[in-house]
Amino acid sequence: MRFNGHNLLAILVAAIAIWAIGFLLYVVLFADPWMTWMGISEADANKDNGRMPFMVIMPFLQAIGLSLAVKWRNAPGLMGGLMTGVFMAVFLTIAGRMYGWVYSFEPTELFGLDSVHFLLTHAVAGAILGAWK
């Protein structure tokens, strides 16, 4: 199913991949270090701050944005989509995230984990969106 030249199923799968990679990094692999770098306890991490519904929106916004970038760049195919994702991650998302690191006292490890997260999610989602006809 397509809308304005965008494959809606590919966007859905890309959004799920973005969420899954974030879950793997922040919940499975780096939960304890992440809480330490954030300066929170496990009890704090489990509190509902009212923002969790946005967890569903973020990956969809990223997948839609990447789909737009792949189309605008006219970079179809697995490698075209992957490289578009990498470019978007490095030059927009990580660069924007860098402001929080430069102008605060957050640990470099937290910025590093977030950067790896963005690089992986954008590359994988871009590859999905570029490859899926």
C-alpha positions in Angstrom: 0.0 0.0 0.0 1.4 3.3 -1.1 0.6 6.9 -0.2 2.2 9.8 -2.2 4.9 7.4 -3.4 5.7 6.1 0.1 5.3 2.5 1.0 3.2 2.5 4.2 4.1 -1.1 5.1 7.8 -0.3 4.8 7.3 2.7 7.1 5.5 0.5 9.6 8.3 -2.1 9.5 11.0 0.6 9.7 9.2 2.1 12.8 9.1 -1.3 14.5 12.8 -1.8 13.7 13.6 1.6 15.2 11.7 0.7 18.4 13.2 -2.8 18.6 16.8 -1.5 18.3 16.1 1.1 21.0 14.6 -1.6 23.2 17.6 -3.9 22.7 20.1 -1.1 23.4 18.5 0.6 26.3 16.5 -2.2 28.0 18.4 -5.4 27.3 22.1 -4.5 26.7 22.8 -1.2 28.5 19.9 -0.7 31.1 22.2 -0.5 34.2 24.9 1.7 32.6 22.2 3.9 31.1 20.5 4.4 34.5 23.9 5.3 36.0 24.7 7.8 33.3 21.2 9.3 33.6 21.6 9.5 37.4 18.4 7.6 38.1 17.5 4.5 40.1 15.6 1.6 38.8 12.6 2.8 40.8 12.9 6.2 39.0 13.1 4.5 35.7 9.9 2.6 36.4 7.9 5.7 37.4 5.3 6.9 34.9 6.3 10.5 33.9 3.3 10.8 31.6 5.5 10.8 28.5 5.4 7.1 27.6 2.6 7.4 25.0 5.1 9.3 22.9 7.2 6.1 22.7 4.9 5.1 19.9 5.1 8.3 18.0 8.8 8.8 17.8 9.7 5.8 15.7 6.9 6.6 13.2 8.1 10.2 12.9 11.6 9.0 12.2 10.5 6.4 9.7 8.3 8.9 7.9 11.2 11.4 7.8 13.6 8.8 6.5 11.1 7.7 3.9 10.9 11.4 2.7 14.7 11.7 2.7 15.1 8.5 0.7 12.6 9.7 -1.9 13.9 13.3 -2.0 17.4 12.0 -2.4 16.3 9.6 -5.1 18.3 6.9 -3.4 16.4 3.7 -3.8 17.8 0.3 -3.0 19.3 -1.2 0.2 22.5 0.8 0.0 20.9 4.0 -1.1 18.5 3.9 1.8 21.2 2.8 4.3 23.5 5.7 3.3 20.6 8.1 3.5 19.9 6.9 7.0 23.6 7.3 8.0 23.7 10.8 6.5 20.5 11.8 8.4 21.8 10.3 11.6 25.3 12.0 11.5 24.4 15.4 10.0 21.0 16.0 11.7 20.1 13.7 14.6 23.5 13.2 16.2 24.6 16.8 15.4 21.4 18.0 17.1 21.9 15.6 20.0 25.4 17.0 20.4 24.0 20.3 21.7 22.8 18.6 24.9 26.2 17.0 25.4 28.3 20.1 24.7 26.2 22.5 26.8 25.6 20.2 29.8 27.5 18.0 32.2 26.0 14.7 30.9 28.5 11.8 30.6 30.2 11.3 27.3 29.1 7.6 27.5 25.4 8.6 27.4 26.0 10.7 24.3 27.9 7.8 22.8 25.1 5.3 23.5 22.5 7.8 22.0 24.7 8.3 19.0 25.1 4.6 18.4 21.3 4.2 18.8 20.6 6.9 16.2 23.2 5.6 13.8 21.9 2.0 13.9 18.2 2.9 13.8 18.6 5.4 10.9 20.8 3.0 8.9 18.5 0.0 9.4 15.3 1.9 8.8 16.8 3.7 5.8 17.9 0.3 4.4 14.3 -1.1 4.9 12.7 1.9 3.2 15.2 2.0 0.3 15.0 -1.7 -0.4 11.3 -2.2 -0.1 9.6 -1.7 -3.5 
